[in-house]
Every structure is written in structure tokens, then in C-alpha cells.
């Protein structure tokens, strides 16, 4: 049954991918990308990767679509006719496909217990999570503790991406944005649309609540900083769509967002440095409390908070950068 | 859902149902409004006046 469902989802994925390639309208392509992400999330869930599924659904299907639409608002809606060599492209794609298919012959079967990925560190992580960290969700333990350096790197990648987008998109518009250009403000947003506005306003507190739940429930179920950051950012973006971007900026000004972007990454780094100051290694949370297990749990909560703060800040900064660019 | 007894999963499922009950008509409404705004008009039916979003 699961195999049938998997084949069904993968077929839908291929159809969606073909539709994305064939689609002339970039708008339709963006929406199809969102559908693709949602199908991918269902696929991940079928493979028992609930954390990844949540991330894919929140970031891939949710925020990316909004950011793509923001980018589309700055460019055109139609694809420009390609004058490139089609035969060359076809050849490259064919060769790559054949190489990838050939590479799958070496791949172990899905879920094979003898596969290399199940042999090395994974059993150790699964065995030792209850002893060292004592939280039910092994994914969070691996992400936060055993692989803390990797996650720190990911947070800095997100941080760098946010800074890069801010540099690129606010170049030359920084001064103009300060001027009071409030003339057309009342027309922004979905103010004239009663139903979306009422329902949206009703939902925003619950989305925030769900975001916080995902943030702080990450030790016990699927979730964590990345997913929570995306959900919280989605709530604020929904507010911006409903009430106009200036209202959202009034609630969460750009200066606060910049502090969030830097503060989350700083909090993560500071937890690591605090471990060093207390006599342990960098990102070793065992020394944060008298009991090593409690220390690990405190450390994971703190770094997940850092991740969530940075992701929220970066996504909102990118969104506002796109929106501000479109205004001028 | 109801046959399995009241567990935490039941409450979550009920919350999801309520969420879908509220959001999908809203999405349809927004979609229809956007279609009308962009020039698509429903062709059948007695309603012949210029479409307004509501």
C-alpha cells in the first residue's frame, strides 16, 4: 500500500516537473513549484522523515512560493523566448540522466539494513540519544548536539544568504525608503477583501501559536528552529499581505529584524562559547548545568531558539527587501 | 477518528478539520476574486452586471 502510494506521488512529481518545464507563464510555474514542494513533503512523510517533511512544506511550499511571487512582481510574468541551442541542451540533459540512472545501480535498496548509511554513526546516534540527551526525537538530538557544528554552519549559511539579499536588493534604495511616501499606502494589501482579511486576522494568532509549538516541541516531535522560523515568518507575511507592508513594518521594524538576524546566530555561537568558558568544548552543552543530560537539553533549546530567531529574521528581511524594491 | 477514542491525535485531527473548513473557502473566495479582477467573468447564470470582488 505504501509502495503504491509512493509510486503515485512520484508519478505526480514527474508530471508536475514536466508541467513546470513546459509552462510558458512564470506565474503558473511558481505555483507549480509550490505544488511540487508539497508533493515532495508528502513523499518525505511517507519515508518517515517527518522533520524534513515539515521543513519542505513550510519553506518549500510556503515561503519560497511567496518569495518567488515577490521576485515575479519585480520582473516579467512571461518567459522570454529562448534562442539557445536546443540540441546542445537536449544532449546535456540526456547524458546527465543516463549518468544518474547508471549511478543508481550502485545504490543500496531503500531501507536496506546493510546500507552504509545504516552502518556507521546512525546506530550509535540512535542508541546514545536516550543516554546522553534523553529526548524522544533523535533527529533533534543529532541536529542540535551530535551535529551541532553542521547546524551552526547552516545557520550561518541562512545568515549569509539574508545579508546577501539585503545587499543586492536594497542597493540604491536605502535612502528613498526613508522618505515619507505614504500617499498610496492605504491601497496596499488586501484591505478591500473582506473574507480573506477577516479569516486571516482570525488565523494569525493561531499560526503564531503553532509556530511556537513547533519551536519548543522539537525535542518531542517533528519540528525545531528551521520549521518554526518559517511558520512565524509566514504569519508575519500573511499580516503584511492583509494589512499592507507598512503596517507589518510598523509592528516589526527593519531595525528589529536586523537584530533578529544577527541575534539568533549570535545566540547559537554564544551557547558554544559559554560551553568553552565553563570548561567544555565548543558547542558541548554538557557543562551548561550540573547534570550533563539537563545541560544537553538546555543547550538544544537555546540553539533551536537561535536557529528559529535567525530564520524568522532572514525570511522577513528578504520579503521586505522584495516588497520595498517593488515600491520604488 | 471517532472510533479510535479521544486521544491527542483526535484533537489534532479536529483542529486540522476546523482549519481546513475555514481556509479552503477563503482560498476559493480569494481565487475567484482574483479571477474576476483580472478580467475573467463567469459566463453562465443570471448575474450580468460588472463583477465586484464580494
Interface residues (C-beta under 8 A of the other chain):
Chain A: X192 X193 X194 X195 X196 X199 X200 X202 X203 X206
Chain B: X19 X22 X23 X25 X26 X29 X30 X33 X53 X54
